[in-house]
Amino acid sequence: MDVTNIISLLGGVALFLFGMAIMGDGLKKVAGNKLELVLYKLSSTPLKGVLLGTGVTAVIQSSSATSVMVVGFVNSGMMKVKQAIGIILGAILGTSVTGWVICLSDLSGGEGWIKLLSTATLTGVIAVVGIVLRMAAKKQVTVYVGDILMGFAVLMFGMSAMSGAVAPLKESAAFVSLLTKFSNPILGILVGVIFTSILQSASAAVGILQALAITGAITFDVALPITMGIAIGAAVPVLLSALGANTAGKRTAFVYLLIDVLGVIFWSVVFYSVNAIVHFSFLGTVMNTVSIALMNTLFRLGTVIVLMPFIGLMERLVCFMIPDRAETPEEQEMDRLEERFLAHPALSIEQSRLVTNSMAEKARENLFAAMELRHRYSDKAHQLVEDMESMIDRYEDKLGTYLMKITSKQLTTTQSEEVAKFLHTISDFERISDHASNIAEVCREIHEKELVFSDAAAHELAVMEAAVTEIVNIAFSSFIDNDVQAATRVEPLEEIIDGICDEMKSHHVERLQQGVCTLLQGFVFNDLLTNYERVADHCSNIAVAIIEVESESFDTHEYLSSVKEMKNAAFARYYDEYRQKYAL
């Protein structure tokens, strides 16, 4: 085997890996963004998990990709470790499908029309059809089908290149002697582990083993331990993906390695123990692509069957090996913004929605806690408001960064609108929390200076706080429930609050002139009014974001101008309702 053959072999490996990646990506795109949602919604039992894991992995052609996705589910709290174990078992079985696809490279034709069944002819036809679909199709789904066919064609060309490059090895005594050493189970398993760890793909490793089998030098006793080692090596990319995961995510990644190691140990002990007694006659059988694919599938299927009843035991084992680490509620919530989900926009947007809703609830809670300080002040309660405000700042930073990453992905129109709505509203939630902090500071000043408002001022503040409480509840609930109808009630109430603020300031000036209120009371009185009015403005922004998503526009100024100019019946009805309700 000379330098030319080595270069051809490496080129074949490159084409094989590239073709497999293109085919897998095409299959995922044709399936849409629903595979990952199906995974975590329909994995309630171990059997369902195994079947779903097998099916999804067969589609995307990668057990590592499926398992990494599952690590993300568990890391974000969407799935339990026990559910993940079933899916990982299925993924380990599903990855063997690629080996059967590669078996098509063994097709050969006879004479006449039968030649059309040969690998070269079949691959050529698929490549031509694929490129035509990719270049001429108008529908995006058809383009993705073209990608699948092109990926398959490239994979088959890579397989043919590898087979041709290693063909001279059948005459090499050194190569045959080297392979004989791999019949040692420990050495064979070690080679399989190292080889797969480098390639980062069990399917690719099996494919290269199938290419080597074409030389006729791969026997059963050599192929079996290497196949077992390939299974263990496939855990490496999954383990690497969990480096930044939480405890549950690390446990899930470790399960992949645990399953493969247990499977290899069990079948090695069973097979080689029985062989020591009966001496199997088929150990020297020369393997081909089909027999390697069959052996790989049977080994993985046997592992799944043996370990499936022990899912609960494996869960307890990984929990023992990787003990719990205490996480704050904030950390648990932020775990939802899983980086692994960015490749799956449907998931990442859903997780962003949940975290944004949580941020909104915390901002509302913080505002109401700050308003309560005017009636029952304590330093401890004041500090809680400040701590919550800092937490909400972190929410905005984390969510803003995550949402911007989502925008760089290929999104549908609806998904883009959702992301835009979140980006526009998280700053309003954060600013409302800032105003909560300001209100808490004003309440501390009132407490420390022992200021007492006149009965009239206290009554007006009570009316204002009731109006602010209602507008916050309407705006926040309409956002969380995505209730456009409820959001239309916000702007009329916001105008009422603006009017109340102006009226209260005028009344306060009159009280100053009459000597009922003091200038010092006036400062804190105006500070409270300013913050309440700003809170109402941000509620208006939130409502606009909800309404404008329906019209695919975020021209806030245009929307507000049109509302105030049109003064439609609904606006007028709500306005009159709130004017009577919050009359001073």
Buried (B, 14 or more C-beta within 10 A) or exposed (E): BEEEBEEBBEBBBBBBBBBBBBBBBBBBBBBEBEBBBEBBEEBEEBEBBBBBBBBBBBBBBBBBBBBBBBBBBBBBBBBBBBBBBBBBBBBBBBBBBBBBBBBBBBBEBEEEEEEEEBBBEBBBEBBEBBBEBBEEBEEEEBBBBBBBBBBBBBBBBBBBBBBBBBBEBEEBEEBBEEBEEBBBBEBBBBBBBEBBBEBBBBBBBBBBBBBBBBBBBBBBBBBBBBBBBBBBBBBBBBBEBBEEBBBBBBBBBBBBBBBBBBBBEBBBEEBEEEEEEEEBEEEEBEBBBBBBBBBBBEBBBBBBEBBBEBBEEBBEBBBEEBEEEEBEEBEEBBBBBBBBBBBBBBBBBBBBBBBBBBBBEBBBBBBBBBBBBBEEBEEEBBEBBBEBBEBBEEBBEBBBEBBEEBEEBEBEEEBBBBBBBBBBBBBBBBBBBBBBBBBBBBBBBBBEEEBEBBEBBEEBBEBBBEBBBBBBBBBBBBBBEBBBEBBBBBBBBBBBBBBBBEBBBEBBEEBBEEEBBEEEBBEBBBBBBBBBBBBBBBBBBBBBBBBBBEEEEBEBEEBBEEBEEEEEEEBEEBBEBBBEEBEE
